[in-house]
Amino acid sequence: MNLVYSGKTKDVYALENGNYSLLFKDTCTGTDGVFDPGANTVGLSIDGIGKQNLRVSVMFFEILKKAGIETHYISADIENSRMEVRATKTFGQGLEVICRYRAVGSFFRRYGRYVEEGQKLDAYVEMTLKDDEREDPLVTVDGLEILGVMSPAQYAETKETTRKITAVVSEVLKEKGLELYDIKFEFGVADDGKVILIDEIASGNMRVYKDGVIVDPMDLTAILLGE
């Protein structure tokens, strides 16, 4: 395996068969030792969190597979915290896609003059360019086209797929008495030109509430894994 990219929470290796291997690390994003899934820096290390994030991701990828939704997931080696995935081309230098069911977090900070905190949203989808230096700026479909990151057709496909995947994740959480407020994804383009889900679906990428109180990502992971 050849290391091709070292990220904050995962390393990416190229495999001889043309696929890639993602190594889930025990590092977490945060600031001054405090875990924050939305932070752009590594803030701390939690022993075993990489393996737990992998287990949650595999669980959701398998559920999506049964639902007929394509992803980059192929297989996983849980013991060694590795996931084998299909080769995909990222949008630009990385694009994050957020689906929101309720007005919280950065959405409420931006649009609080127009909505109440926690107000229901109709699966609102927004996209941000991955750029730590510029704090992941929001971008419109016109902006994506002008910048050469994504075509309008790819935008529409990504938006539709995002809503489908979010609905699946939300249903899984509902069965456990939980409510999904928002979730963050990444997408890429497969060899056949189709837009598919990549990266992970871990607890740190979503805001989940129980009886109006946010569930800590570590606690959410334990709930999802039945621990």
SULUR-V25686 format. One line per field, one symbol per residue. ss: DSSP state (@ for helix, = for strand, . for the rest). phi: phi as a letter, one per 40 degrees, with the letter a starting at -180 (. if undefined). burial: b if it has 24 or more other ideal C-beta (glycine too) atoms within 12 Angstrom, else e. A space follows every 50 residues. Layout:
BEGIN
ss = ???
phi = ???
burial = ???
END
This chain:
BEGIN
ss = .=====...=====.....=====..=====..==......====...@@ @@@@@@@@@@@@@@@@....=.=====@@@.====...==....====== ==..@@@@@@@........==========..@@@...==.@@@@@@.... .@@@@@@@@@@@@@@@@@@@@@@@....===========.....====.. ..@@@=====..==..@@@@@@@@...
phi = .bcbabbcbabbbcbccgcbbbcccccbcibfgbcacccbbcbabbdgcc ccccccccdccccccccgbcbccbaabddbfbbcbccbbccfbhbbbbbb cacagcccccbccbbccgccbcfcbbbbccadcbffccaccccccccgca cdcccccccccdcccccccdcccdcbgbbccaabbbbabcdcgccbcbga bbdcbabbbbfgbccddcccdccccgb
burial = eeeeeebbbbbbbeeeeebbbbbbbebbbbeeeebebbeeebeeebeebb bbbbbbbbbbbebbeeeebbbbbbebeeeebbbbbbbbbbbbebbbbbbb bbbbbebeeeeeeeeeeeeebebbbbbbbbeeeeebeebebeebeeeebb eeebbebbbebbbbbbbbbbebbeeeebbbbbbbbbbbbbeeeebbbbbb bbbbbbbbbeeeebbebbebbebbbee
END
